[in-house]
């Protein structure tokens, strides 16, 4: 395995671990209709490195093992994070990089809440989207700006 592949996998694994730990630390507010999953702020890392895409996906799968919605959330919630991360990686505007996560998670998790908890879809979509926006713009954007301004942090994430 080449050195660049090892670095890619190592960064992905660290991001996955950060996602899992940050979800578990706030697990009472990480699941359900009124969720603010702070770990979703890590979606901004795709702005710096493509290794964040698999890292976020695997981290979400493993964190969702604790979901009260079981396999449905493990599968579809994680797919929402994967689609959001991949889409966000194509966005070069740091202020818009969080939008895919807000939309994909609002749609997917809103539908999960509708199916599994009989919460009206619009209510679930709105609530999850607001939680995502709080995570991405109150935590994620400041994180992105900090990394952008700090050469050492940028060099850790760069490929």
Backbone as ProteinMPNN parsed JSONL, in Angstrom:
{"seq_chain_A": "XXXXXXXXXXXXXXXXXXXXXXXXXXXXXXXXXXXXXXXXXXXXXXXXXXXXXXXXXXXXXXXXXXXXXXXXXXXXXXXXXXXXXXXXXXXXXXXXXXXXXXXXXXXXXXXXXXXXXXXXXXXXXXXXXXXXXXXXXXXXXXXXXXXXXXXXXXXXXXX", "coords_chain_A": {"N_chain_A": [[0.845, -1.169, 0.0], [0.558, 2.198, -0.833], [2.13, 5.172, 0.486], [0.468, 7.428, 0.281], [-2.079, 6.283, 0.166], [-2.226, 5.141, 2.679], [-2.149, 7.439, 4.283], [-4.57, 8.61, 3.434], [-6.482, 6.678, 4.29], [-5.935, 6.704, 7.028], [-6.615, 9.34, 7.769], [-9.341, 9.249, 7.12], [-10.196, 7.317, 8.958], [-9.668, 8.609, 11.395], [-11.427, 10.787, 11.198], [-13.841, 9.374, 11.116], [-13.783, 8.27, 13.705], [-13.858, 10.622, 15.261], [-16.398, 11.512, 14.523], [-18.042, 9.471, 15.568], [-17.462, 9.583, 18.368], [-18.18, 12.248, 18.974], [-20.896, 12.124, 18.418], [-21.793, 10.229, 20.277], [-21.201, 11.526, 22.661], [-23.152, 13.461, 22.84], [-25.481, 12.048, 22.717], [-28.209, 12.088, 23.75], [-29.371, 14.222, 22.352], [-28.832, 13.629, 19.749], [-30.398, 11.982, 18.236], [-33.696, 11.489, 16.914], [-36.679, 13.592, 16.628], [-36.146, 16.311, 17.316], [-33.267, 16.945, 16.853], [-29.85, 17.817, 17.279], [-27.138, 17.154, 15.886], [-24.046, 17.381, 16.625], [-21.791, 16.228, 15.539], [-22.25, 16.295, 12.828], [-21.23, 18.679, 12.035], [-18.722, 18.132, 11.225], [-18.89, 17.645, 8.564], [-17.926, 19.777, 7.109], [-15.295, 19.237, 6.689], [-14.908, 18.047, 4.249], [-14.382, 20.073, 2.565], [-11.707, 20.403, 2.666], [-10.47, 17.875, 2.374], [-10.809, 14.858, 0.53], [-10.827, 12.482, 1.926], [-12.514, 12.785, 4.005], [-15.03, 12.055, 3.155], [-15.444, 9.093, 3.052], [-14.823, 8.787, 5.752], [-16.772, 10.232, 7.194], [-19.035, 8.816, 6.383], [-18.593, 6.128, 7.312], [-18.272, 6.715, 10.023], [-20.835, 7.698, 10.597], [-22.428, 5.422, 10.082], [-21.516, 3.701, 12.151], [-22.061, 5.256, 14.433], [-24.812, 5.382, 14.216], [-25.564, 2.882, 15.01], [-26.488, 3.072, 17.526], [-28.928, 4.199, 17.255], [-32.381, 4.756, 17.926], [-34.01, 3.996, 15.907], [-32.999, 1.872, 14.591], [-32.009, -0.418, 12.008], [-33.023, 0.959, 9.809], [-32.311, 3.649, 10.189], [-29.575, 3.278, 10.388], [-28.959, 2.46, 7.78], [-30.301, 4.364, 5.931], [-29.957, 6.909, 7.122], [-27.198, 7.029, 7.175], [-26.618, 6.88, 4.455], [-27.655, 9.328, 3.687], [-25.78, 11.023, 4.889], [-23.489, 10.257, 3.458], [-24.196, 10.995, 0.786], [-24.519, 13.735, 1.201], [-21.924, 14.485, 2.006], [-20.408, 13.791, -0.278], [-21.598, 15.457, -2.229], [-21.158, 17.992, -1.061], [-18.405, 18.073, -1.227], [-17.936, 18.923, -3.754], [-18.529, 21.546, -3.763], [-17.189, 24.709, -3.752], [-17.426, 26.971, -2.295], [-17.029, 28.177, 0.814], [-19.042, 29.037, 2.511], [-21.301, 27.817, 1.639], [-20.934, 25.129, 1.773], [-22.119, 23.581, 3.738], [-24.769, 23.242, 3.045], [-25.672, 20.9, 1.489], [-25.692, 18.873, 3.49], [-27.652, 19.774, 5.238], [-29.924, 19.662, 3.581], [-30.002, 16.935, 2.522], [-30.019, 15.378, 4.909], [-32.269, 16.465, 6.136], [-34.265, 15.606, 4.339], [-33.917, 12.705, 4.216], [-33.75, 11.847, 6.965], [-35.978, 13.123, 7.901], [-37.909, 11.651, 6.512], [-37.457, 9.126, 7.645], [-38.264, 9.644, 10.282], [-40.944, 10.155, 9.78], [-41.823, 7.633, 8.851], [-41.095, 5.876, 10.955], [-41.777, 7.051, 13.396], [-44.157, 8.278, 13.103], [-44.222, 11.02, 12.695], [-45.225, 13.973, 11.158], [-44.081, 14.452, 7.821], [-43.203, 17.019, 6.908], [-42.823, 18.373, 9.311], [-40.798, 16.79, 10.497], [-38.765, 17.048, 8.533], [-38.323, 19.83, 8.665], [-37.545, 20.206, 11.357], [-35.238, 18.533, 11.58], [-33.636, 19.711, 9.607], [-33.258, 22.266, 10.678], [-31.793, 21.599, 12.978], [-29.517, 20.537, 11.723], [-28.597, 22.834, 10.409], [-27.92, 24.429, 12.61], [-25.832, 22.88, 13.69], [-24.008, 22.876, 11.518], [-23.543, 25.598, 10.938], [-23.144, 26.921, 13.37], [-21.147, 25.474, 14.559], [-19.696, 23.995, 12.58], [-18.967, 25.859, 10.444], [-17.365, 27.826, 11.876], [-15.326, 26.008, 12.587], [-14.326, 25.287, 10.037], [-13.354, 27.825, 9.219], [-11.388, 28.216, 11.157], [-9.611, 26.106, 10.583], [-8.903, 26.84, 8.006], [-7.443, 29.174, 8.457], [-5.31, 28.285, 9.929], [-2.25, 27.079, 9.385], [-0.983, 24.672, 10.208], [-3.129, 22.973, 10.898], [-4.435, 22.889, 8.408], [-2.445, 21.621, 6.874], [-2.437, 19.106, 8.036], [-4.814, 18.07, 7.112], [-4.688, 18.248, 4.359], [-4.292, 16.633, 1.164]], "CA_chain_A": [[0.0, 0.0, 0.0], [1.384, 3.396, -0.929], [2.064, 6.115, 1.593], [-0.696, 8.306, 0.119], [-3.267, 5.51, 0.535], [-2.198, 5.0, 4.137], [-2.56, 8.743, 4.811], [-5.993, 8.767, 3.138], [-7.233, 5.797, 5.191], [-5.727, 7.169, 8.401], [-7.462, 10.527, 7.956], [-10.74, 8.795, 7.107], [-10.445, 6.628, 10.23], [-9.708, 9.623, 12.46], [-12.682, 11.526, 11.035], [-14.901, 8.459, 11.551], [-13.727, 8.194, 15.166], [-14.355, 11.903, 15.774], [-17.845, 11.532, 14.303], [-18.658, 8.545, 16.534], [-17.301, 10.107, 19.725], [-18.981, 13.461, 19.153], [-22.304, 11.723, 18.445], [-22.071, 9.546, 21.543], [-21.14, 12.5, 23.758], [-24.407, 14.218, 22.897], [-26.499, 11.11, 22.228], [-29.608, 12.435, 24.022], [-29.911, 15.142, 21.347], [-28.314, 13.224, 18.439], [-31.395, 11.158, 17.555], [-35.081, 11.891, 17.13], [-37.24, 14.712, 15.863], [-35.455, 17.566, 17.63], [-31.866, 16.573, 17.013], [-28.73, 18.651, 16.858], [-26.017, 16.219, 15.892], [-22.85, 18.209, 16.482], [-20.858, 15.515, 14.669], [-22.502, 16.69, 11.439], [-20.374, 19.831, 11.743], [-17.512, 17.607, 10.571], [-19.096, 17.637, 7.112], [-17.131, 20.831, 6.474], [-13.95, 18.735, 6.394], [-14.817, 17.708, 2.822], [-13.845, 21.279, 1.914], [-10.248, 20.283, 2.691], [-9.929, 16.561, 2.026], [-11.779, 13.846, 0.123], [-10.87, 11.381, 2.894], [-13.637, 13.03, 4.913], [-16.243, 11.406, 2.631], [-15.627, 7.78, 3.684], [-14.749, 8.926, 7.2], [-18.098, 10.636, 7.68], [-19.972, 7.718, 6.106], [-18.345, 5.035, 8.258], [-18.584, 7.24, 11.349], [-22.288, 7.764, 10.738], [-22.923, 4.041, 10.208], [-21.204, 3.182, 13.487], [-22.804, 6.043, 15.42], [-26.231, 5.043, 14.092], [-25.835, 1.611, 15.682], [-27.189, 3.446, 18.763], [-30.186, 4.869, 16.91], [-33.62, 4.068, 18.308], [-34.711, 3.592, 14.69], [-32.386, 0.646, 14.118], [-31.39, -0.624, 10.695], [-33.493, 1.985, 8.874], [-31.449, 4.819, 10.375], [-28.205, 2.881, 10.055], [-28.837, 2.465, 6.317], [-30.693, 5.575, 5.217], [-29.303, 8.073, 7.719], [-25.797, 7.01, 6.733], [-26.615, 7.226, 3.025], [-27.845, 10.783, 3.636], [-24.488, 11.648, 5.197], [-22.6, 9.986, 2.325], [-24.598, 11.859, -0.328], [-24.227, 15.119, 1.589], [-20.469, 14.686, 1.985], [-19.95, 13.767, -1.665], [-22.082, 16.681, -2.888], [-20.457, 19.136, -0.47], [-17.008, 18.082, -1.68], [-17.898, 19.593, -5.06], [-18.825, 22.963, -3.541], [-15.944, 25.413, -3.438], [-17.753, 28.148, -1.495], [-17.016, 27.721, 2.207], [-20.29, 29.402, 3.182], [-22.379, 26.969, 1.117], [-20.547, 23.72, 1.866], [-23.008, 22.894, 4.668], [-26.137, 23.118, 2.513], [-26.081, 19.517, 1.174], [-25.985, 18.122, 4.703], [-28.955, 20.249, 5.723], [-30.996, 19.171, 2.7], [-30.081, 15.464, 2.472], [-30.449, 14.857, 6.197], [-33.663, 16.858, 6.324], [-35.104, 14.709, 3.539], [-33.813, 11.297, 4.598], [-34.11, 11.639, 8.364], [-37.39, 13.513, 7.979], [-38.701, 10.5, 6.052], [-37.325, 8.089, 8.673], [-39.148, 10.038, 11.393], [-42.318, 9.97, 9.304], [-42.109, 6.198, 8.784], [-40.845, 5.138, 12.189], [-42.312, 7.719, 14.589], [-45.42, 8.922, 12.71], [-44.084, 12.482, 12.721], [-45.483, 14.491, 9.808], [-42.831, 14.625, 7.087], [-42.774, 18.427, 6.882], [-42.323, 18.691, 10.653], [-39.515, 16.12, 10.644], [-37.814, 17.702, 7.632], [-38.015, 21.159, 9.194], [-36.816, 20.071, 12.616], [-33.899, 17.993, 11.308], [-32.893, 20.721, 8.839], [-32.842, 23.325, 11.614], [-30.702, 21.026, 13.777], [-28.335, 20.463, 10.855], [-28.117, 24.201, 10.191], [-27.251, 24.841, 13.848], [-24.565, 22.151, 13.757], [-23.084, 23.259, 10.449], [-23.195, 27.015, 10.915], [-22.674, 27.369, 14.683], [-19.935, 24.729, 14.895], [-18.958, 23.617, 11.38], [-18.344, 26.994, 9.741], [-16.2, 28.294, 12.641], [-14.272, 25.007, 12.449], [-13.761, 25.472, 8.699], [-12.583, 29.07, 9.206], [-10.205, 27.984, 11.986], [-8.689, 25.265, 9.811], [-8.438, 27.633, 6.864], [-6.483, 30.177, 8.924], [-4.22, 27.649, 10.657], [-1.438, 26.307, 8.442], [-0.727, 23.337, 10.725], [-4.356, 22.198, 10.738], [-4.629, 22.69, 6.952], [-1.484, 20.637, 6.377], [-2.874, 17.79, 8.51], [-5.955, 17.618, 6.317], [-4.442, 18.268, 2.913], [-3.88, 15.36, 0.547]], "C_chain_A": [[0.894, 1.237, 0.0], [1.164, 4.299, 0.275], [0.832, 7.011, 1.491], [-1.998, 7.581, 0.467], [-3.364, 5.344, 2.049], [-2.654, 6.314, 4.783], [-4.057, 8.957, 4.618], [-6.833, 7.955, 4.121], [-7.105, 6.234, 6.647], [-6.595, 8.384, 8.692], [-8.934, 10.14, 8.0], [-11.096, 8.137, 8.436], [-10.528, 7.615, 11.394], [-11.007, 10.407, 12.394], [-13.862, 10.658, 11.47], [-14.942, 8.391, 13.08], [-14.248, 9.481, 15.808], [-15.875, 11.991, 15.648], [-18.549, 10.673, 15.357], [-18.616, 9.132, 17.942], [-18.178, 11.337, 19.932], [-20.479, 13.166, 19.125], [-22.647, 11.103, 19.791], [-22.06, 10.512, 22.731], [-22.45, 13.263, 23.924], [-25.589, 13.344, 22.477], [-27.934, 11.466, 22.602], [-30.214, 13.415, 22.997], [-29.455, 14.785, 19.93], [-29.324, 12.434, 17.617], [-32.785, 11.719, 17.829], [-35.476, 13.124, 16.349], [-36.462, 16.002, 16.078], [-33.988, 17.278, 17.912], [-30.935, 17.672, 16.545], [-27.518, 17.747, 16.998], [-24.757, 17.008, 15.574], [-21.823, 17.551, 15.56], [-21.05, 15.875, 13.203], [-21.708, 17.939, 11.048], [-19.102, 19.388, 11.02], [-17.672, 17.503, 9.057], [-18.283, 18.709, 6.408], [-15.727, 20.354, 6.12], [-13.792, 18.321, 4.931], [-14.299, 18.89, 2.01], [-12.324, 21.173, 1.769], [-9.713, 18.952, 2.172], [-11.027, 15.588, 1.604], [-11.843, 12.655, 1.081], [-11.984, 11.572, 3.916], [-14.897, 12.298, 4.44], [-16.406, 10.006, 3.229], [-15.58, 7.854, 5.209], [-16.096, 9.283, 7.802], [-19.101, 9.509, 7.514], [-19.816, 6.585, 7.118], [-18.667, 5.491, 9.684], [-20.074, 7.283, 11.603], [-22.893, 6.37, 10.882], [-22.726, 3.544, 11.635], [-21.935, 3.947, 14.585], [-24.286, 5.663, 15.403], [-26.567, 3.652, 14.623], [-26.597, 1.854, 16.991], [-28.554, 4.072, 18.498], [-31.4, 4.071, 17.392], [-34.403, 3.561, 17.095], [-34.034, 2.428, 13.97], [-31.823, 0.693, 12.712], [-31.819, 0.435, 9.677], [-32.61, 3.226, 8.975], [-30.002, 4.492, 10.041], [-28.008, 2.978, 8.538], [-29.097, 3.848, 5.729], [-30.113, 6.853, 5.804], [-27.853, 8.179, 7.268], [-25.673, 7.341, 5.252], [-26.807, 8.73, 2.856], [-26.526, 11.5, 3.893], [-23.491, 11.436, 4.06], [-22.923, 10.899, 1.142], [-24.28, 13.323, -0.036], [-22.732, 15.4, 1.5], [-19.937, 14.72, 0.553], [-20.35, 15.052, -2.39], [-21.334, 17.904, -2.375], [-19.011, 19.214, -0.938], [-16.843, 18.774, -3.031], [-18.121, 21.098, -4.943], [-17.553, 23.663, -3.081], [-16.18, 26.697, -2.648], [-17.907, 27.711, -0.041], [-18.316, 28.029, 2.944], [-21.471, 28.541, 2.726], [-22.115, 25.478, 1.311], [-21.445, 22.927, 2.821], [-24.397, 22.603, 4.131], [-26.518, 21.674, 2.163], [-26.436, 18.692, 2.409], [-27.344, 18.509, 5.274], [-30.073, 19.631, 4.894], [-31.114, 17.646, 2.709], [-30.557, 14.881, 3.805], [-31.882, 15.255, 6.507], [-34.6, 15.922, 5.586], [-35.096, 13.283, 4.064], [-34.28, 11.06, 6.035], [-35.553, 12.084, 8.606], [-38.3, 12.368, 7.556], [-38.631, 9.346, 7.059], [-38.262, 8.4, 9.848], [-40.617, 9.858, 11.021], [-42.708, 8.492, 9.339], [-42.067, 5.517, 10.148], [-41.515, 5.748, 13.424], [-43.617, 8.454, 14.311], [-45.394, 10.439, 12.873], [-44.357, 12.987, 11.314], [-44.168, 14.834, 9.1], [-42.326, 16.065, 7.126], [-42.202, 18.835, 8.239], [-40.949, 18.059, 10.876], [-38.438, 16.762, 9.799], [-37.365, 19.036, 8.215], [-37.158, 21.063, 10.446], [-35.388, 19.574, 12.389], [-33.054, 19.021, 10.562], [-32.411, 21.856, 9.738], [-31.687, 22.827, 12.484], [-29.403, 20.935, 12.99], [-27.74, 21.853, 10.641], [-27.382, 24.716, 11.428], [-25.878, 24.177, 13.934], [-23.558, 22.687, 12.744], [-22.666, 24.723, 10.488], [-22.763, 27.566, 12.274], [-21.362, 26.686, 15.069], [-19.074, 24.483, 13.641], [-18.258, 24.77, 10.679], [-17.204, 27.597, 10.56], [-15.025, 27.31, 12.589], [-13.572, 25.158, 11.102], [-12.87, 26.712, 8.666], [-11.306, 28.94, 10.036], [-9.162, 27.172, 11.223], [-8.083, 26.057, 8.664], [-7.341, 28.619, 7.273], [-5.243, 29.568, 9.581], [-3.457, 26.704, 9.731], [-1.206, 24.869, 8.911], [-1.954, 22.446, 10.572], [-4.618, 21.891, 9.256], [-3.693, 21.608, 6.433], [-1.829, 19.229, 6.858], [-3.982, 17.208, 7.639], [-5.664, 17.523, 4.836], [-3.951, 16.914, 2.413], [-2.634, 15.528, -0.285]], "O_chain_A": [[1.87, 1.307, 0.747], [0.16, 4.202, 0.98], [0.214, 7.324, 2.509], [-2.922, 8.193, 1.003], [-4.451, 5.401, 2.623], [-3.452, 6.302, 5.72], [-4.74, 9.43, 5.527], [-7.778, 8.474, 4.715], [-8.066, 6.142, 7.411], [-7.24, 8.454, 9.739], [-9.687, 10.651, 8.829], [-12.175, 8.373, 8.978], [-11.372, 7.463, 12.277], [-11.626, 10.666, 13.426], [-14.784, 11.15, 12.121], [-16.018, 8.448, 13.677], [-14.993, 9.432, 16.786], [-16.554, 12.482, 16.549], [-19.532, 11.101, 15.961], [-19.637, 9.168, 18.629], [-18.848, 11.454, 20.959], [-21.256, 13.889, 19.748], [-23.681, 11.421, 20.378], [-22.816, 10.339, 23.687], [-22.806, 13.661, 25.033], [-26.579, 13.845, 21.944], [-28.833, 11.165, 21.817], [-31.429, 13.432, 22.802], [-29.671, 15.566, 19.003], [-29.122, 12.238, 16.419], [-33.015, 12.351, 18.86], [-34.718, 13.632, 15.523], [-36.154, 16.708, 15.118], [-33.529, 17.355, 19.051], [-31.192, 18.36, 15.557], [-26.951, 17.597, 18.081], [-24.443, 17.27, 14.413], [-21.069, 18.243, 14.876], [-20.11, 15.77, 12.414], [-21.536, 18.22, 9.862], [-18.483, 20.168, 10.297], [-16.689, 17.296, 8.345], [-17.977, 18.568, 5.224], [-15.038, 21.001, 5.33], [-12.672, 18.25, 4.425], [-13.829, 18.713, 0.886], [-11.73, 21.773, 0.872], [-8.627, 18.902, 1.595], [-12.066, 15.508, 2.26], [-12.811, 11.895, 1.052], [-12.356, 10.63, 4.614], [-15.748, 11.957, 5.262], [-17.427, 9.746, 3.865], [-16.235, 7.06, 5.885], [-16.51, 8.702, 8.805], [-19.923, 9.269, 8.398], [-20.797, 6.136, 7.711], [-19.262, 4.744, 10.46], [-20.533, 6.945, 12.694], [-23.775, 6.161, 11.714], [-23.657, 3.028, 12.254], [-22.38, 3.348, 15.564], [-24.935, 5.627, 16.448], [-27.74, 3.283, 14.678], [-27.266, 0.956, 17.502], [-29.258, 4.437, 19.44], [-31.429, 2.846, 17.272], [-35.349, 2.787, 17.241], [-34.443, 2.044, 12.874], [-31.245, 1.691, 12.281], [-31.05, 0.768, 8.776], [-32.208, 3.788, 7.957], [-29.285, 5.321, 9.481], [-27.004, 3.518, 8.074], [-28.216, 4.435, 5.1], [-29.808, 7.788, 5.063], [-27.345, 9.271, 7.013], [-24.725, 8.01, 4.841], [-26.193, 9.339, 1.98], [-26.19, 12.464, 3.205], [-22.727, 12.344, 3.733], [-22.023, 11.506, 0.562], [-23.829, 14.058, -0.914], [-22.321, 16.436, 0.978], [-19.117, 15.571, 0.21], [-19.534, 15.661, -3.082], [-20.923, 18.757, -3.161], [-18.45, 20.306, -1.035], [-15.736, 19.164, -3.403], [-17.925, 21.837, -5.908], [-16.919, 23.236, -2.116], [-15.233, 27.432, -2.364], [-18.821, 26.955, 0.288], [-18.653, 27.342, 3.908], [-22.523, 28.543, 3.365], [-22.989, 24.655, 1.038], [-21.517, 21.703, 2.71], [-25.127, 21.796, 4.707], [-27.618, 21.252, 2.52], [-27.377, 17.9, 2.376], [-28.094, 17.651, 5.739], [-31.056, 19.135, 5.443], [-32.211, 17.116, 2.887], [-31.405, 13.989, 3.824], [-32.633, 14.466, 7.081], [-35.613, 15.489, 6.136], [-36.154, 12.712, 4.328], [-35.103, 10.181, 6.291], [-36.263, 11.49, 9.418], [-39.342, 12.139, 8.17], [-39.631, 8.668, 7.297], [-38.963, 7.517, 10.342], [-41.431, 9.457, 11.851], [-43.794, 8.143, 9.802], [-42.913, 4.677, 10.453], [-41.79, 5.038, 14.392], [-44.127, 9.169, 15.173], [-46.418, 11.061, 13.153], [-43.773, 12.474, 10.36], [-43.264, 15.424, 9.692], [-41.14, 16.298, 7.356], [-41.21, 19.56, 8.305], [-40.04, 18.713, 11.386], [-37.328, 17.0, 10.274], [-36.171, 19.335, 8.255], [-36.155, 21.765, 10.573], [-34.439, 20.13, 12.943], [-31.871, 19.18, 10.864], [-31.294, 22.35, 9.582], [-30.715, 23.55, 12.702], [-28.325, 21.217, 13.514], [-26.522, 22.025, 10.688], [-26.342, 25.363, 11.309], [-24.88, 24.839, 14.217], [-22.397, 22.924, 13.076], [-21.542, 25.052, 10.108], [-22.078, 28.588, 12.323], [-20.561, 27.249, 15.816], [-17.869, 24.735, 13.651], [-17.076, 24.667, 10.352], [-16.146, 27.865, 9.992], [-13.867, 27.725, 12.551], [-12.342, 25.155, 11.043], [-11.756, 26.661, 8.145], [-10.264, 29.483, 9.668], [-7.978, 27.51, 11.219], [-6.887, 25.952, 8.389], [-6.411, 28.864, 6.504], [-4.239, 30.255, 9.768], [-3.97, 25.654, 9.344], [-1.231, 23.944, 8.099], [-1.836, 21.292, 10.162], [-4.978, 20.768, 8.903], [-4.104, 20.765, 5.636], [-1.544, 18.255, 6.16], [-4.067, 15.993, 7.456], [-6.339, 16.779, 4.125], [-3.293, 16.161, 3.13], [-2.149, 14.562, -0.874]]}, "name": "protein", "num_of_chains": 1, "seq": "XXXXXXXXXXXXXXXXXXXXXXXXXXXXXXXXXXXXXXXXXXXXXXXXXXXXXXXXXXXXXXXXXXXXXXXXXXXXXXXXXXXXXXXXXXXXXXXXXXXXXXXXXXXXXXXXXXXXXXXXXXXXXXXXXXXXXXXXXXXXXXXXXXXXXXXXXXXXXXX"}
